Amino acid sequence: MSIYRGYRYQEVGSLVVAKDGQPLSPKPSQKLFNHSPDGFQWGYGGSGPAQLSLALLLDVTGDDELSVRLHQSFKREFVAGWKEKWEISTEEIRGWIERSKGLCPAL
């Protein structure tokens, strides 16, 4: 099980998103859909949170099509509500994907 964590440092204006302590790059997700050339963000419903949502789903599934299809819903349900620090596991993300497939059999 892997853990993703995010930290926002207001005083220096920087963000850190890591998987098991290693930085998570937005570049693979930006190749699919470049919502945010500036990278990740969270805590609202904009382009930076969309990029983070896509990156998380892509990293967990490795499935380009599924990640693109579900990332806006994932953003609304999770990423838009995250505060300064957050944490989510691969199992939580996979569980959400399975529940989403159950609600939308075409997925």
N, CA, C and O atoms as CSV, one atom per row, in Angstrom:
chain,resi,resn,atom,element,x,y,z
A,1,MET,N,N,0.847,-1.186,0.000
A,1,MET,CA,C,0.000,0.000,0.000
A,1,MET,C,C,0.890,1.247,0.000
A,1,MET,O,O,1.826,1.364,0.791
A,2,SER,N,N,0.581,2.139,-0.879
A,2,SER,CA,C,1.275,3.426,-0.932
A,2,SER,C,C,0.396,4.515,-0.345
A,2,SER,O,O,-0.832,4.430,-0.361
A,3,ILE,N,N,1.055,5.540,0.173
A,3,ILE,CA,C,0.355,6.686,0.752
A,3,ILE,C,C,0.791,7.945,0.006
A,3,ILE,O,O,1.981,8.193,-0.188
A,4,TYR,N,N,-0.194,8.724,-0.403
A,4,TYR,CA,C,0.048,10.041,-1.009
A,4,TYR,C,C,-0.228,11.078,0.058
A,4,TYR,O,O,-1.197,10.976,0.810
A,5,ARG,N,N,0.650,12.093,0.115
A,5,ARG,CA,C,0.479,13.171,1.092
A,5,ARG,C,C,0.737,14.509,0.416
A,5,ARG,O,O,1.572,14.632,-0.479
A,6,GLY,N,N,-0.001,15.495,0.872
A,6,GLY,CA,C,0.212,16.844,0.393
A,6,GLY,C,C,0.351,17.804,1.553
A,6,GLY,O,O,-0.319,17.670,2.577
A,7,TYR,N,N,1.237,18.781,1.377
A,7,TYR,CA,C,1.490,19.806,2.395
A,7,TYR,C,C,1.571,21.152,1.702
A,7,TYR,O,O,2.244,21.295,0.681
A,8,ARG,N,N,0.896,22.123,2.251
A,8,ARG,CA,C,0.974,23.489,1.737
A,8,ARG,C,C,1.682,24.342,2.776
A,8,ARG,O,O,1.305,24.370,3.947
A,9,TYR,N,N,2.712,25.034,2.321
A,9,TYR,CA,C,3.481,25.905,3.204
A,9,TYR,C,C,3.188,27.352,2.809
A,9,TYR,O,O,3.848,27.904,1.930
A,10,GLN,N,N,2.205,27.958,3.455
A,10,GLN,CA,C,1.752,29.307,3.120
A,10,GLN,C,C,2.873,30.343,3.233
A,10,GLN,O,O,2.988,31.247,2.405
A,11,GLU,N,N,3.689,30.192,4.264
A,11,GLU,CA,C,4.697,31.214,4.511
A,11,GLU,C,C,5.734,31.310,3.388
A,11,GLU,O,O,6.322,32.372,3.181
A,12,VAL,N,N,5.962,30.209,2.664
A,12,VAL,CA,C,6.908,30.266,1.551
A,12,VAL,C,C,6.218,30.072,0.205
A,12,VAL,O,O,6.871,30.087,-0.839
A,13,GLY,N,N,4.903,29.891,0.229
A,13,GLY,CA,C,4.137,29.769,-1.001
A,13,GLY,C,C,4.447,28.528,-1.811
A,13,GLY,O,O,4.389,28.563,-3.040
A,14,SER,N,N,4.779,27.421,-1.140
A,14,SER,CA,C,5.096,26.220,-1.889
A,14,SER,C,C,4.221,25.046,-1.467
A,14,SER,O,O,3.631,25.040,-0.387
A,15,LEU,N,N,4.156,24.059,-2.346
A,15,LEU,CA,C,3.381,22.848,-2.122
A,15,LEU,C,C,4.296,21.652,-2.280
A,15,LEU,O,O,5.269,21.691,-3.034
A,16,VAL,N,N,3.978,20.598,-1.566
A,16,VAL,CA,C,4.672,19.334,-1.738
A,16,VAL,C,C,3.608,18.256,-1.873
A,16,VAL,O,O,2.707,18.157,-1.040
A,17,VAL,N,N,3.713,17.452,-2.919
A,17,VAL,CA,C,2.881,16.265,-3.082
A,17,VAL,C,C,3.841,15.096,-3.225
A,17,VAL,O,O,4.724,15.105,-4.083
A,18,ALA,N,N,3.662,14.089,-2.375
A,18,ALA,CA,C,4.591,12.961,-2.362
A,18,ALA,C,C,3.844,11.637,-2.302
A,18,ALA,O,O,2.744,11.539,-1.757
A,19,LYS,N,N,4.477,10.623,-2.880
A,19,LYS,CA,C,4.017,9.240,-2.778
A,19,LYS,C,C,5.092,8.496,-2.004
A,19,LYS,O,O,6.232,8.392,-2.459
A,20,ASP,N,N,4.736,7.983,-0.848
A,20,ASP,CA,C,5.686,7.269,0.002
A,20,ASP,C,C,6.965,8.074,0.221
A,20,ASP,O,O,8.064,7.519,0.226
A,21,GLY,N,N,6.814,9.379,0.402
A,21,GLY,CA,C,7.935,10.254,0.703
A,21,GLY,C,C,8.710,10.764,-0.503
A,21,GLY,O,O,9.633,11.563,-0.345
A,22,GLN,N,N,8.356,10.318,-1.706
A,22,GLN,CA,C,9.033,10.757,-2.922
A,22,GLN,C,C,8.134,11.720,-3.693
A,22,GLN,O,O,6.931,11.477,-3.794
A,23,PRO,N,N,8.678,12.798,-4.236
A,23,PRO,CA,C,7.841,13.767,-4.957
A,23,PRO,C,C,7.068,13.115,-6.108
A,23,PRO,O,O,7.598,12.276,-6.837
A,24,LEU,N,N,5.814,13.520,-6.248
A,24,LEU,CA,C,4.971,13.076,-7.360
A,24,LEU,C,C,4.996,14.172,-8.419
A,24,LEU,O,O,4.667,15.324,-8.134
A,25,SER,N,N,5.381,13.820,-9.616
A,25,SER,CA,C,5.488,14.785,-10.705
A,25,SER,C,C,4.159,14.936,-11.443
A,25,SER,O,O,3.451,13.950,-11.650
A,26,PRO,N,N,3.818,16.159,-11.839
A,26,PRO,CA,C,2.610,16.354,-12.646
A,26,PRO,C,C,2.821,15.994,-14.120
A,26,PRO,O,O,1.847,15.873,-14.862
A,27,LYS,N,N,4.063,15.820,-14.555
A,27,LYS,CA,C,4.362,15.662,-15.982
A,27,LYS,C,C,3.624,14.509,-16.675
A,27,LYS,O,O,3.085,14.723,-17.760
A,28,PRO,N,N,3.574,13.292,-16.099
A,28,PRO,CA,C,2.838,12.224,-16.804
A,28,PRO,C,C,1.363,12.567,-17.026
A,28,PRO,O,O,0.807,12.275,-18.085
A,29,SER,N,N,0.737,13.183,-16.032
A,29,SER,CA,C,-0.676,13.546,-16.185
A,29,SER,C,C,-0.849,14.717,-17.144
A,29,SER,O,O,-1.855,14.798,-17.850
A,30,GLN,N,N,0.120,15.622,-17.175
A,30,GLN,CA,C,0.035,16.765,-18.095
A,30,GLN,C,C,0.130,16.327,-19.549
A,30,GLN,O,O,-0.361,17.026,-20.436
A,31,LYS,N,N,0.752,15.185,-19.809
A,31,LYS,CA,C,0.808,14.663,-21.172
A,31,LYS,C,C,-0.567,14.193,-21.643
A,31,LYS,O,O,-0.853,14.196,-22.840
A,32,LEU,N,N,-1.413,13.790,-20.701
A,32,LEU,CA,C,-2.773,13.364,-21.040
A,32,LEU,C,C,-3.717,14.550,-21.185
A,32,LEU,O,O,-4.494,14.631,-22.137
A,33,PHE,N,N,-3.637,15.469,-20.225
A,33,PHE,CA,C,-4.514,16.643,-20.205
A,33,PHE,C,C,-3.830,17.687,-19.348
A,33,PHE,O,O,-3.686,17.506,-18.139
A,34,ASN,N,N,-3.410,18.772,-19.961
A,34,ASN,CA,C,-2.662,19.787,-19.238
A,34,ASN,C,C,-3.601,20.863,-18.691
A,34,ASN,O,O,-3.772,21.930,-19.281
A,35,HIS,N,N,-4.195,20.546,-17.554
A,35,HIS,CA,C,-5.062,21.512,-16.875
A,35,HIS,C,C,-4.252,22.671,-16.316
A,35,HIS,O,O,-4.686,23.823,-16.354
A,36,SER,N,N,-3.065,22.354,-15.795
A,36,SER,CA,C,-2.315,23.317,-14.998
A,36,SER,C,C,-0.816,23.219,-15.274
A,36,SER,O,O,-0.136,22.371,-14.697
A,37,PRO,N,N,-0.300,24.074,-16.145
A,37,PRO,CA,C,1.143,24.068,-16.395
A,37,PRO,C,C,1.961,24.347,-15.132
A,37,PRO,O,O,3.136,23.986,-15.058
A,38,ASP,N,N,1.336,24.992,-14.138
A,38,ASP,CA,C,2.024,25.297,-12.886
A,38,ASP,C,C,2.018,24.134,-11.907
A,38,ASP,O,O,2.635,24.221,-10.846
A,39,GLY,N,N,1.331,23.049,-12.244
A,39,GLY,CA,C,1.347,21.873,-11.380
A,39,GLY,C,C,0.118,21.722,-10.515
A,39,GLY,O,O,-0.978,22.145,-10.881
A,40,PHE,N,N,0.319,21.107,-9.355
A,40,PHE,CA,C,-0.773,20.692,-8.487
A,40,PHE,C,C,-1.264,21.810,-7.569
A,40,PHE,O,O,-0.570,22.786,-7.284
A,41,GLN,N,N,-2.499,21.604,-7.126
A,41,GLN,CA,C,-3.123,22.453,-6.129
A,41,GLN,C,C,-4.277,21.643,-5.548
A,41,GLN,O,O,-4.617,20.593,-6.091
A,42,TRP,N,N,-4.882,22.102,-4.464
A,42,TRP,CA,C,-6.041,21.435,-3.870
A,42,TRP,C,C,-6.798,22.414,-3.014
A,42,TRP,O,O,-6.319,23.514,-2.737
A,43,GLY,N,N,-7.998,22.009,-2.589
A,43,GLY,CA,C,-8.799,22.836,-1.694
A,43,GLY,C,C,-9.839,23.685,-2.391
A,43,GLY,O,O,-10.500,24.496,-1.743
A,44,TYR,N,N,-10.003,23.524,-3.680
A,44,TYR,CA,C,-11.036,24.227,-4.449
A,44,TYR,C,C,-11.251,23.446,-5.742
A,44,TYR,O,O,-10.617,22.409,-5.936
A,45,GLY,N,N,-12.111,23.905,-6.615
A,45,GLY,CA,C,-12.488,23.136,-7.796
A,45,GLY,C,C,-11.852,23.581,-9.091
A,45,GLY,O,O,-12.491,23.480,-10.139
A,46,GLY,N,N,-10.636,24.064,-9.071
A,46,GLY,CA,C,-10.016,24.610,-10.275
A,46,GLY,C,C,-9.089,23.670,-11.022
A,46,GLY,O,O,-9.147,22.449,-10.871
A,47,SER,N,N,-8.222,24.281,-11.841
A,47,SER,CA,C,-7.356,23.521,-12.739
A,47,SER,C,C,-6.228,22.784,-12.012
A,47,SER,O,O,-5.909,21.653,-12.379
A,48,GLY,N,N,-5.626,23.384,-11.006
A,48,GLY,CA,C,-4.579,22.709,-10.236
A,48,GLY,C,C,-5.093,21.463,-9.530
A,48,GLY,O,O,-4.431,20.426,-9.565
A,49,PRO,N,N,-6.272,21.538,-8.881
A,49,PRO,CA,C,-6.854,20.332,-8.296
A,49,PRO,C,C,-7.224,19.279,-9.346
A,49,PRO,O,O,-7.118,18.081,-9.083
A,50,ALA,N,N,-7.653,19.712,-10.518
A,50,ALA,CA,C,-7.936,18.754,-11.587
A,50,ALA,C,C,-6.670,18.017,-11.996
A,50,ALA,O,O,-6.701,16.812,-12.247
A,51,GLN,N,N,-5.547,18.744,-12.065
A,51,GLN,CA,C,-4.275,18.108,-12.434
A,51,GLN,C,C,-3.851,17.095,-11.381
A,51,GLN,O,O,-3.386,16.005,-11.716
A,52,LEU,N,N,-4.008,17.448,-10.114
A,52,LEU,CA,C,-3.666,16.522,-9.039
A,52,LEU,C,C,-4.557,15.293,-9.088
A,52,LEU,O,O,-4.068,14.175,-8.926
A,53,SER,N,N,-5.833,15.470,-9.305
A,53,SER,CA,C,-6.764,14.343,-9.388
A,53,SER,C,C,-6.364,13.394,-10.508
A,53,SER,O,O,-6.319,12.179,-10.316
A,54,LEU,N,N,-6.076,13.948,-11.666
A,54,LEU,CA,C,-5.662,13.133,-12.804
A,54,LEU,C,C,-4.362,12.394,-12.491
A,54,LEU,O,O,-4.227,11.211,-12.805
A,55,ALA,N,N,-3.413,13.084,-11.878
A,55,ALA,CA,C,-2.124,12.467,-11.550
A,55,ALA,C,C,-2.284,11.316,-10.563
A,55,ALA,O,O,-1.658,10.270,-10.730
A,56,LEU,N,N,-3.105,11.495,-9.547
A,56,LEU,CA,C,-3.316,10.434,-8.562
A,56,LEU,C,C,-3.956,9.215,-9.200
A,56,LEU,O,O,-3.500,8.091,-8.991
A,57,LEU,N,N,-5.015,9.430,-9.982
A,57,LEU,CA,C,-5.686,8.300,-10.622
A,57,LEU,C,C,-4.763,7.590,-11.604
A,57,LEU,O,O,-4.737,6.361,-11.662
A,58,LEU,N,N,-4.017,8.355,-12.365
A,58,LEU,CA,C,-3.086,7.767,-13.325
A,58,LEU,C,C,-1.998,6.966,-12.617
A,58,LEU,O,O,-1.647,5.871,-13.057
A,59,ASP,N,N,-1.469,7.504,-11.530
A,59,ASP,CA,C,-0.414,6.808,-10.801
A,59,ASP,C,C,-0.928,5.504,-10.197
A,59,ASP,O,O,-0.209,4.505,-10.187
A,60,VAL,N,N,-2.143,5.499,-9.703
A,60,VAL,CA,C,-2.709,4.308,-9.075
A,60,VAL,C,C,-3.096,3.263,-10.117
A,60,VAL,O,O,-2.840,2.075,-9.922
A,61,THR,N,N,-3.706,3.689,-11.219
A,61,THR,CA,C,-4.260,2.729,-12.180
A,61,THR,C,C,-3.356,2.443,-13.375
A,61,THR,O,O,-3.371,1.336,-13.913
A,62,GLY,N,N,-2.575,3.426,-13.791
A,62,GLY,CA,C,-1.809,3.284,-15.025
A,62,GLY,C,C,-2.693,3.287,-16.262
A,62,GLY,O,O,-2.226,2.986,-17.361
A,63,ASP,N,N,-3.949,3.621,-16.095
A,63,ASP,CA,C,-4.937,3.577,-17.181
A,63,ASP,C,C,-5.281,5.000,-17.617
A,63,ASP,O,O,-5.996,5.716,-16.917
A,64,ASP,N,N,-4.765,5.405,-18.782
A,64,ASP,CA,C,-4.974,6.769,-19.280
A,64,ASP,C,C,-6.454,7.101,-19.422
A,64,ASP,O,O,-6.918,8.120,-18.911
A,65,GLU,N,N,-7.190,6.245,-20.113
A,65,GLU,CA,C,-8.601,6.526,-20.409
A,65,GLU,C,C,-9.441,6.608,-19.141
A,65,GLU,O,O,-10.222,7.544,-18.973
A,66,LEU,N,N,-9.286,5.647,-18.259
A,66,LEU,CA,C,-10.045,5.640,-17.011
A,66,LEU,C,C,-9.716,6.864,-16.165
A,66,LEU,O,O,-10.609,7.482,-15.585
A,67,SER,N,N,-8.446,7.209,-16.097
A,67,SER,CA,C,-8.027,8.358,-15.289
A,67,SER,C,C,-8.615,9.656,-15.812
A,67,SER,O,O,-9.091,10.485,-15.036
A,68,VAL,N,N,-8.582,9.834,-17.121
A,68,VAL,CA,C,-9.160,11.047,-17.714
A,68,VAL,C,C,-10.664,11.072,-17.464
A,68,VAL,O,O,-11.220,12.119,-17.130
A,69,ARG,N,N,-11.320,9.939,-17.621
A,69,ARG,CA,C,-12.775,9.878,-17.483
A,69,ARG,C,C,-13.246,10.194,-16.060
A,69,ARG,O,O,-14.291,10.817,-15.874
A,70,LEU,N,N,-12.477,9.764,-15.066
A,70,LEU,CA,C,-12.937,9.891,-13.669
A,70,LEU,C,C,-12.357,11.063,-12.893
A,70,LEU,O,O,-12.832,11.357,-11.796
A,71,HIS,N,N,-11.350,11.741,-13.424
A,71,HIS,CA,C,-10.619,12.684,-12.572
A,71,HIS,C,C,-11.433,13.884,-12.113
A,71,HIS,O,O,-11.194,14.389,-11.016
A,72,GLN,N,N,-12.375,14.354,-12.899
A,72,GLN,CA,C,-13.177,15.501,-12.451
A,72,GLN,C,C,-14.095,15.106,-11.285
A,72,GLN,O,O,-14.290,15.887,-10.354
A,73,SER,N,N,-14.648,13.906,-11.340
A,73,SER,CA,C,-15.479,13.429,-10.223
A,73,SER,C,C,-14.637,13.228,-8.968
A,73,SER,O,O,-15.071,13.560,-7.864
A,74,PHE,N,N,-13.437,12.688,-9.136
A,74,PHE,CA,C,-12.534,12.494,-8.004
A,74,PHE,C,C,-12.154,13.841,-7.393
A,74,PHE,O,O,-12.083,13.990,-6.173
A,75,LYS,N,N,-11.915,14.803,-8.256
A,75,LYS,CA,C,-11.593,16.159,-7.777
A,75,LYS,C,C,-12.727,16.696,-6.913
A,75,LYS,O,O,-12.491,17.189,-5.810
A,76,ARG,N,N,-13.959,16.601,-7.412
A,76,ARG,CA,C,-15.096,17.144,-6.664
A,76,ARG,C,C,-15.301,16.430,-5.328
A,76,ARG,O,O,-15.605,17.064,-4.318
A,77,GLU,N,N,-15.132,15.112,-5.331
A,77,GLU,CA,C,-15.411,14.342,-4.120
A,77,GLU,C,C,-14.287,14.413,-3.084
A,77,GLU,O,O,-14.553,14.337,-1.884
A,78,PHE,N,N,-13.045,14.557,-3.527
A,78,PHE,CA,C,-11.915,14.520,-2.606
A,78,PHE,C,C,-11.080,15.799,-2.635
A,78,PHE,O,O,-11.065,16.557,-1.665
A,79,VAL,N,N,-10.399,16.033,-3.728
A,79,VAL,CA,C,-9.335,17.025,-3.810
A,79,VAL,C,C,-9.822,18.447,-3.528
A,79,VAL,O,O,-9.117,19.222,-2.882
A,80,ALA,N,N,-10.995,18.790,-3.996
A,80,ALA,CA,C,-11.511,20.145,-3.782
A,80,ALA,C,C,-11.738,20.455,-2.302
A,80,ALA,O,O,-11.750,21.623,-1.913
A,81,GLY,N,N,-11.916,19.444,-1.488
A,81,GLY,CA,C,-12.174,19.652,-0.064
A,81,GLY,C,C,-10.963,19.510,0.838
A,81,GLY,O,O,-11.061,19.732,2.045
A,82,TRP,N,N,-9.829,19.146,0.275
A,82,TRP,CA,C,-8.646,18.965,1.106
A,82,TRP,C,C,-8.124,20.281,1.668
A,82,TRP,O,O,-8.191,21.324,1.016
A,83,LYS,N,N,-7.603,20.212,2.887
A,83,LYS,CA,C,-7.071,21.387,3.587
A,83,LYS,C,C,-5.560,21.488,3.372
A,83,LYS,O,O,-5.031,20.937,2.407
A,84,GLU,N,N,-4.875,22.184,4.264
A,84,GLU,CA,C,-3.431,22.416,4.124
A,84,GLU,C,C,-2.629,21.118,4.010
A,84,GLU,O,O,-1.703,21.026,3.204
A,85,LYS,N,N,-2.983,20.125,4.813
A,85,LYS,CA,C,-2.318,18.819,4.782
A,85,LYS,C,C,-3.373,17.752,4.537
A,85,LYS,O,O,-4.475,17.809,5.081
A,86,TRP,N,N,-3.015,16.780,3.707
A,86,TRP,CA,C,-3.932,15.689,3.415
A,86,TRP,C,C,-3.151,14.405,3.198
A,86,TRP,O,O,-1.933,14.409,3.019
A,87,GLU,N,N,-3.899,13.299,3.219
A,87,GLU,CA,C,-3.307,11.980,3.026
A,87,GLU,C,C,-4.369,11.064,2.453
A,87,GLU,O,O,-5.524,11.102,2.880
A,88,ILE,N,N,-3.983,10.233,1.482
A,88,ILE,CA,C,-4.889,9.246,0.912
A,88,ILE,C,C,-4.060,8.049,0.452
A,88,ILE,O,O,-2.945,8.205,-0.045
A,89,SER,N,N,-4.617,6.863,0.624
A,89,SER,CA,C,-3.893,5.646,0.259
A,89,SER,C,C,-4.336,5.147,-1.119
A,89,SER,O,O,-5.389,5.522,-1.635
A,90,THR,N,N,-3.497,4.294,-1.688
A,90,THR,CA,C,-3.875,3.667,-2.962
A,90,THR,C,C,-5.153,2.857,-2.783
A,90,THR,O,O,-5.983,2.819,-3.691
A,91,GLU,N,N,-5.329,2.213,-1.640
A,91,GLU,CA,C,-6.534,1.421,-1.405
A,91,GLU,C,C,-7.780,2.298,-1.366
A,91,GLU,O,O,-8.823,1.909,-1.892
A,92,GLU,N,N,-7.688,3.470,-0.755
A,92,GLU,CA,C,-8.839,4.380,-0.739
A,92,GLU,C,C,-9.196,4.813,-2.159
A,92,GLU,O,O,-10.372,4.877,-2.518
A,93,ILE,N,N,-8.182,5.107,-2.958
A,93,ILE,CA,C,-8.429,5.532,-4.340
A,93,ILE,C,C,-9.021,4.381,-5.143
A,93,ILE,O,O,-9.988,4.576,-5.879
A,94,ARG,N,N,-8.458,3.195,-5.012
A,94,ARG,CA,C,-8.993,2.028,-5.735
A,94,ARG,C,C,-10.432,1.736,-5.312
A,94,ARG,O,O,-11.270,1.406,-6.151
A,95,GLY,N,N,-10.721,1.855,-4.019
A,95,GLY,CA,C,-12.085,1.644,-3.535
A,95,GLY,C,C,-13.051,2.632,-4.151
A,95,GLY,O,O,-14.155,2.257,-4.547
A,96,TRP,N,N,-12.652,3.891,-4.237
A,96,TRP,CA,C,-13.498,4.917,-4.849
A,96,TRP,C,C,-13.733,4.593,-6.330
A,96,TRP,O,O,-14.849,4.735,-6.830
A,97,ILE,N,N,-12.683,4.162,-7.025
A,97,ILE,CA,C,-12.820,3.805,-8.442
A,97,ILE,C,C,-13.829,2.668,-8.594
A,97,ILE,O,O,-14.698,2.725,-9.463
A,98,GLU,N,N,-13.723,1.648,-7.765
A,98,GLU,CA,C,-14.657,0.517,-7.852
A,98,GLU,C,C,-16.090,0.947,-7.567
A,98,GLU,O,O,-17.017,0.504,-8.246
A,99,ARG,N,N,-16.278,1.801,-6.575
A,99,ARG,CA,C,-17.624,2.308,-6.279
A,99,ARG,C,C,-18.148,3.138,-7.447
A,99,ARG,O,O,-19.334,3.078,-7.770
A,100,SER,N,N,-17.280,3.901,-8.072
A,100,SER,CA,C,-17.680,4.731,-9.210
A,100,SER,C,C,-18.066,3.869,-10.388
A,100,SER,O,O,-19.018,4.190,-11.099
A,101,LYS,N,N,-17.357,2.791,-10.609
A,101,LYS,CA,C,-17.703,1.856,-11.687
A,101,LYS,C,C,-19.057,1.227,-11.428
A,101,LYS,O,O,-19.833,1.011,-12.359
A,102,GLY,N,N,-19.350,0.929,-10.153
A,102,GLY,CA,C,-20.638,0.347,-9.795
A,102,GLY,C,C,-21.807,1.280,-10.074
A,102,GLY,O,O,-22.898,0.836,-10.433
A,103,LEU,N,N,-21.572,2.567,-9.908
A,103,LEU,CA,C,-22.628,3.539,-10.169
A,103,LEU,C,C,-22.785,3.822,-11.659
A,103,LEU,O,O,-23.863,4.200,-12.119
A,104,CYS,N,N,-21.705,3.637,-12.405
A,104,CYS,CA,C,-21.708,3.905,-13.858
A,104,CYS,C,C,-21.141,2.682,-14.557
A,104,CYS,O,O,-19.945,2.641,-14.844
A,105,PRO,N,N,-21.976,1.677,-14.840
A,105,PRO,CA,C,-21.483,0.422,-15.407
A,105,PRO,C,C,-20.684,0.591,-16.698
A,105,PRO,O,O,-19.905,-0.295,-17.051
A,106,ALA,N,N,-20.853,1.689,-17.399
A,106,ALA,CA,C,-20.125,1.911,-18.656
A,106,ALA,C,C,-18.649,2.193,-18.404
A,106,ALA,O,O,-17.858,2.186,-19.347
A,107,LEU,N,N,-18.262,2.437,-17.165
A,107,LEU,CA,C,-16.855,2.751,-16.861
A,107,LEU,C,C,-16.005,1.517,-16.906
A,107,LEU,O,O,-14.797,1.590,-16.677
